[in-house]
Amino acid sequence: MNLENIKSSIVNNVYHIPAEKKVALHKHPKHDEIFYCIKGEGFGVLEDSEVELTVGKAFIVPAGVMHALRSDSNLYVTSFLIPVVEE
């Protein structure tokens, strides 16, 4: 396992999800995704359930799982796409 390759493959973003934004369900076949709420509140959405997000809470989505975000007001999250390590 090459740790430098893994480090360079991690993608991080910051998203603002306002109430009117519709994030479509989608998936990442080869990456787990971790969302961490930094401001506001909203929901991590899966095909059959939702996870409440408030400041300091995380929403973890395994690779290949359909997911989205939604908010009734404003939600700010950091997102980390982590490559699945196959051995």
GUFIMI-265437 format. One line per 3 residues: number of its first residue (from 0); for each residue x negated, y, z of N, C-alpha, C. Coordinates in nm, 4 decimals. Layout:
// residues N
NUM> X Y Z X Y Z X Y Z ~ ...;
//
This chain:
// residues 87
0> -0.0851 -0.1172 0.0000 0.0000 0.0000 0.0000 -0.0896 0.1234 0.0000 ~ -0.0661 0.2113 -0.0959 -0.1458 0.3327 -0.1096 -0.0709 0.4503 -0.0461 ~ -0.1151 0.4905 0.0721 -0.0455 0.5975 0.1447 -0.0488 0.7303 0.0708;
3> -0.1548 0.7585 -0.0011 -0.1620 0.8852 -0.0754 -0.0567 0.8892 -0.1857 ~ -0.0341 0.7763 -0.2526 0.0712 0.7704 -0.3547 0.2092 0.7913 -0.2927 ~ 0.2319 0.7319 -0.1763 0.3600 0.7497 -0.1080 0.3781 0.8954 -0.0688;
6> 0.2760 0.9550 -0.0080 0.2849 1.0969 0.0319 0.3159 1.1866 -0.0866 ~ 0.2503 1.1625 -0.1978 0.2709 1.2491 -0.3144 0.4061 1.2243 -0.3815 ~ 0.4721 1.1127 -0.3498 0.6021 1.0805 -0.4083 0.7198 1.1324 -0.3268;
9> 0.6963 1.1816 -0.2062 0.8046 1.2351 -0.1227 0.8450 1.3723 -0.1765 ~ 0.9756 1.3896 -0.1952 1.0289 1.5158 -0.2471 1.1119 1.5805 -0.1378 ~ 1.0876 1.7094 -0.1114 1.1702 1.7790 -0.0126 1.2360 1.9011 -0.0764;
12> 1.3582 1.9285 -0.0308 1.4382 2.0410 -0.0802 1.5130 2.1040 0.0352 ~ 1.5651 2.2242 0.0120 1.6569 2.2886 0.1050 1.7807 2.3247 0.0246 ~ 1.8982 2.2861 0.0752 2.0237 2.3107 0.0042 2.1191 2.3937 0.0889;
15> 2.1943 2.4801 0.0203 2.3061 2.5524 0.0807 2.4319 2.4994 0.0145 ~ 2.5229 2.4436 0.0930 2.6485 2.3902 0.0415 2.7621 2.4784 0.0948 ~ 2.8111 2.5753 0.0153 2.9245 2.6570 0.0583 3.0552 2.5786 0.0409;
18> 3.1624 2.6295 0.0998 3.2915 2.5599 0.0982 3.3394 2.5297 -0.0429 ~ 3.3173 2.6205 -0.1365 3.3702 2.6015 -0.2714 3.2860 2.5085 -0.3590 ~ 3.1674 2.4691 -0.3132 3.0803 2.3835 -0.3950 3.1243 2.2380 -0.3860;
21> 3.1354 2.1753 -0.4999 3.1713 2.0335 -0.5064 3.0486 1.9543 -0.5505 ~ 2.9923 1.8790 -0.4589 2.8767 1.7945 -0.4894 2.9304 1.6568 -0.5275 ~ 2.9015 1.6136 -0.6478 2.9503 1.4840 -0.6954 2.8772 1.3689 -0.6271;
24> 2.9490 1.2588 -0.6070 2.8840 1.1383 -0.5568 2.7757 1.0961 -0.6558 ~ 2.6619 1.0591 -0.6026 2.5493 1.0162 -0.6851 2.4605 0.9240 -0.6023 ~ 2.3612 0.8644 -0.6666 2.2695 0.7765 -0.5929 2.1291 0.7905 -0.6480;
27> 2.0345 0.7460 -0.5677 1.8931 0.7449 -0.6047 1.8477 0.5986 -0.5958 ~ 1.8298 0.5314 -0.7093 1.8006 0.3882 -0.7072 1.6717 0.3493 -0.6348 ~ 1.5702 0.4352 -0.6382 1.4408 0.3965 -0.5817 1.3951 0.4840 -0.4654;
30> 1.4875 0.5653 -0.4099 1.4524 0.6532 -0.2975 1.5609 0.6496 -0.1904 ~ 1.5183 0.6426 -0.0646 1.6073 0.6719 0.0468 1.6147 0.8236 0.0550 ~ 1.7268 0.8781 0.1075 1.7368 1.0228 0.1242 1.7792 1.0536 0.2665;
33> 1.7084 1.1480 0.3266 1.7395 1.1928 0.4620 1.7791 1.3395 0.4544 ~ 1.8974 1.3723 0.5060 1.9421 1.5110 0.5164 1.9345 1.5508 0.6628 ~ 1.8851 1.6694 0.6899 1.8762 1.7216 0.8267 1.9414 1.8590 0.8269;
36> 2.0445 1.8763 0.9097 2.1201 2.0017 0.9145 2.0401 2.1087 0.9893 ~ 2.0143 2.2208 0.9214 1.9387 2.3295 0.9842 2.0269 2.4488 1.0219 ~ 2.1489 2.4572 0.9604 2.2409 2.5658 0.9948 2.3801 2.5287 0.9458;
39> 2.4805 2.5705 1.0204 2.6188 2.5461 0.9799 2.6646 2.4066 1.0148 ~ 2.7694 2.3651 0.9427 2.8244 2.2323 0.9653 2.8933 2.1829 0.8398 ~ 2.9057 2.0517 0.8305 2.9686 1.9909 0.7148 2.9676 1.8405 0.7309;
42> 2.9667 1.7714 0.6178 2.9767 1.6265 0.6207 2.8857 1.5638 0.5167 ~ 2.8221 1.4537 0.5550 2.7579 1.3655 0.4607 2.8652 1.2682 0.4158 ~ 2.8831 1.2531 0.2870 2.9920 1.1739 0.2318 2.9373 1.0463 0.1684;
45> 2.9987 0.9343 0.2047 2.9719 0.8062 0.1410 3.0994 0.7658 0.0673 ~ 3.0966 0.6589 -0.0090 3.2149 0.6183 -0.0849 3.3359 0.5930 0.0040 ~ 3.3142 0.5396 0.1244 3.4270 0.5009 0.2091 3.4266 0.5650 0.3480;
48> 3.3392 0.6638 0.3705 3.3345 0.7275 0.5023 3.2603 0.8597 0.4953 ~ 3.2643 0.9322 0.6066 3.1917 1.0587 0.6185 3.1191 1.0626 0.7517 ~ 3.0079 1.1352 0.7536 2.9288 1.1534 0.8750 2.9247 1.3026 0.9028;
51> 2.9650 1.3431 1.0235 2.9641 1.4853 1.0581 2.8205 1.5349 1.0719 ~ 2.7938 1.6509 1.0117 2.6627 1.7141 1.0214 2.6760 1.8463 1.0942 ~ 2.6003 1.8614 1.2007 2.5873 1.9870 1.2732 2.4385 2.0095 1.2952;
54> 2.4005 2.1267 1.3407 2.2589 2.1596 1.3572 2.1872 2.0521 1.4396 ~ 2.0783 2.0036 1.3838 1.9973 1.9021 1.4502 2.0364 1.7591 1.4194 ~ 2.1438 1.7388 1.3456 2.1883 1.6031 1.3121 2.1352 1.5624 1.1753;
57> 2.1152 1.4320 1.1583 2.0644 1.3786 1.0328 2.1655 1.2837 0.9693 ~ 2.1559 1.2700 0.8390 2.2391 1.1803 0.7591 2.1414 1.1032 0.6705 ~ 2.1348 0.9724 0.6910 2.0375 0.8897 0.6189 2.1107 0.8031 0.5171;
60> 2.0631 0.8084 0.3931 2.1263 0.7346 0.2836 2.0226 0.6391 0.2227 ~ 2.0474 0.5086 0.2339 1.9547 0.4126 0.1729 1.9569 0.4216 0.0195 ~ 1.8496 0.3816 -0.0425 1.8407 0.3794 -0.1885 1.9581 0.3015 -0.2468;
63> 2.0141 0.3549 -0.3562 2.1212 0.2868 -0.4265 2.2606 0.3100 -0.3727 ~ 2.2760 0.3865 -0.2648 2.4075 0.4113 -0.2046 2.4636 0.5443 -0.2565 ~ 2.5893 0.5419 -0.3037 2.6557 0.6632 -0.3511 2.6785 0.7575 -0.2331;
66> 2.6476 0.8875 -0.2548 2.6613 0.9852 -0.1467 2.6777 1.1264 -0.2029 ~ 2.7196 1.2178 -0.1157 2.7343 1.3599 -0.1495 2.7364 1.4379 -0.0188 ~ 2.7487 1.5688 -0.0299 2.7655 1.6571 0.0860 2.8881 1.7432 0.0633;
69> 2.9544 1.7826 0.1720 3.0632 1.8791 0.1610 3.0698 1.9621 0.2879 ~ 3.1300 2.0803 0.2750 3.1444 2.1686 0.3894 3.2731 2.2483 0.3747 ~ 3.3372 2.2772 0.4878 3.4552 2.3638 0.4883 3.4149 2.5091 0.5086;
72> 3.2873 2.5346 0.5353 3.2367 2.6709 0.5531 3.1019 2.6822 0.4823 ~ 2.9941 2.6746 0.5561 2.8591 2.6791 0.5001 2.7741 2.5731 0.5680 ~ 2.6992 2.5002 0.4890 2.6099 2.3965 0.5384 2.4732 2.4188 0.4764;
75> 2.3707 2.4166 0.5590 2.2325 2.4270 0.5121 2.1593 2.3034 0.5610 ~ 2.0979 2.2314 0.4677 2.0257 2.1093 0.5032 1.8899 2.1065 0.4348 ~ 1.7971 2.0386 0.4987 1.6749 1.9990 0.4301 1.6986 1.8554 0.3837;
78> 1.6367 1.8194 0.2745 1.6528 1.6862 0.2178 1.5145 1.6299 0.1872 ~ 1.4973 1.5038 0.2196 1.3724 1.4352 0.1912 1.4034 1.3085 0.1131 ~ 1.3492 1.2981 -0.0070 1.3595 1.1753 -0.0861 1.2329 1.0952 -0.0625;
81> 1.2496 0.9749 -0.0076 1.1375 0.8909 0.0319 1.1369 0.7655 -0.0560 ~ 1.0280 0.7387 -0.1258 1.0261 0.6218 -0.2134 1.0342 0.4912 -0.1331 ~ 1.1093 0.3971 -0.1881 1.1182 0.2642 -0.1266 0.9866 0.1925 -0.1555;
84> 0.9257 0.1392 -0.0519 0.7988 0.0678 -0.0666 0.8299 -0.0802 -0.0828 ~ 0.7926 -0.1320 -0.1984 0.8146 -0.2748 -0.2248 0.6817 -0.3466 -0.2113 ~ 0.6838 -0.4532 -0.1348 0.5596 -0.5273 -0.1143 0.5681 -0.6638 -0.1759;
//
